Amino acid sequence: MLQRFPMTIPFGWFFVSYSDELAIGAVRPIHYFGRDLVLFRGESGAVGLLDAYCPHLGAHMGHGGTVEGDCLRCPFHHWAYRPDGFCADIPYARLMPPITRREPIARPYPVVEKNGVVWAWYHPDRIAPTFDVIEHAPFTDSGWSPPVRRFWSFASNPQEIAENGVDFAHFEYVHKMEAVPEGKTTYDGHIRRSSAHGERVAVLPDGTTRIIPSSVNTIQNGAGQKFTQLQGVVTLSLMVLATPVEADQVELRFCFTFPETDEGSPEHRAALMAIEYTCGQTGVEGDIPIWHHKIHRAQPLLCDGDGPILRFRHYFQQFYAGEDAPQQMAAG
């Protein structure tokens, strides 16, 4: 049987929730990284993410679990777990098992909240975070609109989605776009930065067309965090949030913001039109049917117009543990 993807789930910081979707006292079952997980917010506002199944007798703590203080209580026997995975209380035990004092018994996942997102660190070998989540001013500073969010779920993985940005040839044939300039790209450890400038034909809200200068600036911070600033008729800031559900299933979220404008104004309508353009057939929804059905060629047959695909794959290989990364090379 042909294996669609020769790679497993990459490690890094990944979206697991928007902050405003997780209220104090909330308990949510979620499934990412090939694992059943439970996400909760304690009474102080602290967020915890644990493996879902209680180490005691295996109850799923995301179904019926409750928050008490900053701990999650299992619905079965009310064992209480802190966000760091330590068992804080067994209500009927005269003596706590010694292991509960030595180590976390419910596997915890490091979490941070930045840019209105709850980020979780996943590593298959439970290695602690090796880099930080980046704060991005448009999602933290005043003067920017409330977020506009989009969501898709399909059979793919974060590498396939991220690689799309360096596959210059597909923009003409999938999205019917004019030539996309390669621009300049730099790699610095886990961070990739790219900047491209050019001109494009823009359709204005009144139906007229105009050639305008445009630019696309991107920062990628590991396998799961990517910011793109798009400037043309309007300025859009975009978080691309690709979270692996399984090795061959992904949830993709686009979170947009733009400089504050009066609702219903020409500038506001133009920003919303640009978002629909980015999300529709001319954008990501043109890619999804291809991602959903394609395989990953670890040894692709490439030509001179394909863009720096192998350079990008070399960068992305660092986010796989051990021997999980496929050996990427071009066929002759």
N, C-alpha and C positions, 0 to 999 in steps of 0.2 A: 504494500500500500504506500502511495506517495505521501510523505509527511509534508504538510503545508508549511510549517515553520520549524526550522532546525534549532531555534533558540528557545530558552525557557523565559520565565518572567524576569525582567531586569530589576536591579535594585535602585533605590533612590527615594526621594520625597514625592508622594502622590496625593492628589485630591481624594478625600474620603467624605467630605461634606462641605457645604457652605456654612459659615459660622451662624448666619441668621436662621438656618434651618435646624439648629440644635439648641433648643431652649434649656434653661436650667431645670434639672430633674429629668430630662429626656433620656430614654434608653432605646437604642435602635439596633436591630439585627442588620448587618451588612455582609456582603460577600465580595472580597477582593483578594488578589494574590493567591487564588486557588484555595482560600480558607474561609470558613465561617467565623465571623468576628462580631463583637458587640461594642458599640460606640455609646458613650454616655457623658453627660455633663453634670458635675457635682454642684452642690449648693454654693460653693465659692466661685463658680464659673469655670473651674478647671475641667479639662476634657481628658477622658481616658479611653483607650482602645485596647481590648484584650481579645485573646482567643475566646470563642463563644462558649465553649463547653466547660462547665465547672470541673475542676480537677477532682472533686470529691466523688460524685456519682454520675457525672456526665450530663447534667441538665443544660439546656441551651439558655444562657443567661440573658439573651436578647429577647426572649419571649416570656414575659412575666417578671423579669428582674426589676428591681426598684433601687432608686438612689436614696442613700441616707448619709447626710453630710457630704463628703467627697468620695464615698465608697459606693460600690455596686453590690447589692445583696442578691444572691442566687434565689430564684423562686422556689427551689426544692427544699433546702434545709437552712436557708438564710445565712450561709457563709458570706462574709463581707470581704470585698477585694478593693484595695486602693488602686489608683491609676497606674502605679508602678508594678502591679501584679502580686504584691504581698497580701497575704490573708490577714486582715486586721481583727477579725472576730468570728468565733464560732459560738453562737449563743447558748448552746447546751453542753459545751465541752468544759470539763473541769480542768483539763490540761490541754493546751494547744500542742499539736504535733511539732516536734523539734524543727522539722524542715521549714515550717512557716516563719521561724525566726531567722533562718539562714538565707533564704532565697525566695524570689517570686515564684509562686506555684501556678499562677494563671499567666500565660505568656503575654507580656505587655509589648506594645509598639510605641516608640517615641512619637509624640505629636506636638505640633506647634500651630499657632494661629497667626497668619499674616495675610494681608490682601483680601480679607473677608473669607478666607478659606481655612478649613481644618486640614492640615497636611500630616500624613503619616509616613514614617520611615519604614520601608520594607527592605530586609536583606535575608536571603534564605539561610544564611549561616549565623543570623542574629548578631552580626557585627554592628556596633554603634555607628551613628551617623558620621560620615567622613567629610561632609560639607553642609552648609547651612541653606535654608530657604532664603531667597532674595525678596526683599521688600520692593515694591514697584509703586512709585509715587502716584500715578493716576488712580490706583485702587486704595490709597491711604490718605491722600491730601484732599482738601476742600477745592471747590471749583470744577469738579467733575460730576457727570450725571450719575444717577443711580444705575447699577449694573443692568445690562440686558443679557439674558442667559439663553443658551440653546443646548440641547442634549441629543445624543445619538448613541445607540448600542449596536454593535455588529461584530462579526468574526474577524479580528485582526489583532495587532499588538502595537505597543508604543513606537517601536523602531520603524515599522512600516509607515506609520502616520508621519513621524518626524522626517523620514527620508524624502517625503513628498516635496519639501521645501527646496531641495537641491536638485530635483528632477526637472530641469528647466524645459525639456522638450515637451512634457505632457501638458503644459499650460496652453499651448496652441490647440492641441488635438482633443483634450478633455474639456477645457474651459472656454475654448474659442477666443482666447486672449491674444493680444499682440505679443511680440517677442518680449521676454522678461530678461532684463539685464542681470548678468551674473553678480556684479557688484564685488564687494570685498568681504572676505570671511577670515576670522582669526579663531584659533583654538588655544585655550589656556586651561589645561587640565580638564576639569569637568564642565567648563563653561565654553560655549560656542557663541560667537557674536557674528552677525552678518549685517551688511548695509548695502542697499541697492537704490540707485536714483535713476530716473528716466522721465518719460512723458507718456501720457495716455489720453485717449479720447474719453471724455466724461459726458454723460447725459445728465443735464441739470434738472431740478424739479419742474421747471417750466417746459421741459421737452426739448430744449435746445442742446446742442453739443458744443464742446469746447476742448481744445487741447490744453492740458494743464500739466505742470510739473508734479511728479509723484515720487514717493520714497517708501521703502519698507525696511525697517530696522528691527532686528530680532536678537533676543538674548535667550539662549537655552541653558538651563541650569540642571544638568543631569537628565535622566530619562523621563521625568514626569512634570517638569516645570518649564514653561516656555512663554515669553512675552513678545508680542509683535506690535510695533507702532506703525500704523498705515496713515500716510498723509497724501491727500489729493484735494478733491473738492472739500472734504472734511478731514478731521483728524480722529482716528479711532485707535484706542488702546485695547488690545486683546490678550487675554490669558487663554492659552490652549492647554486644556487639562485632560490628559489621556491616562486613565487608570486601568491597569490590567485586572480583569475579573478572573480569567484563566490564562494559560499561555497562548490560547488562540481565541480569546474573547476580550473585548475592550469596551469601556464606556468613554465616550468623548464629549467634553463640554467646552463650549466657547463662552467666555464671559467678556462682554464688551463694556467700555465706558468711553465717553467723549466729553469735550469741554461743555460745561453747563450752558444750556440755551433755554429759552422760553418754550414750553410745550406748545406744539402747533405752529411754531415759527418756521420760516423757510430753512433755517439752519438745522432745526430739530428734525424736520422731515427729511432733509438731505442725509443726516446722520443715520436715521432709521433705514433709508433706502440703501445706504452703503453697507449696513449690517446685513440686510436681506441679500444683497449682491454677494457678500462674502460667504454667506451660509448656503445660498441656493445652488442651482445647477452650474453657475459660473464660479462657484466656490466649492466648499467641502462636500455638498450633496452630489456634485459631479464625481467626486473621488470615491465616495462610500461604496457604491456597487462594485467598483473595481477592487478596492481593499477587501471587501467581504468575500470575494470569490477567488482572488489571486493566490499564488504560492510565493514563497520567498526563494529566489534564486541566489544561493550563496556564491555561485560562480556564474555571474551573468555575462552574456555576450554584449559588450558595449561598443559604442562608436563615439566619434569625436564631439558630437553635439549633445551628449547625454548629461553633462554636468558632473560635478565632483562627487559622484555617488560613492565610490570606493573610499575616498578621503573621509566622507561622513561616516561610513560604516566602521572605519578604523577608529574614529572618535567614539562611536556608540559602543564598541566592543568592551570598553572599560566598565560598563554597567552590568556585566554578567559575572556571576561568581564562578571561579574555578574554570572548568572546561565547558561551561555552558554556551560560550559564544561560538557561533559558526565561523569557520575560517573563510574570510571574505577575499575573493580574488576574481579577476576577470578571465573569462575563457578566451583563448587565442583564436 
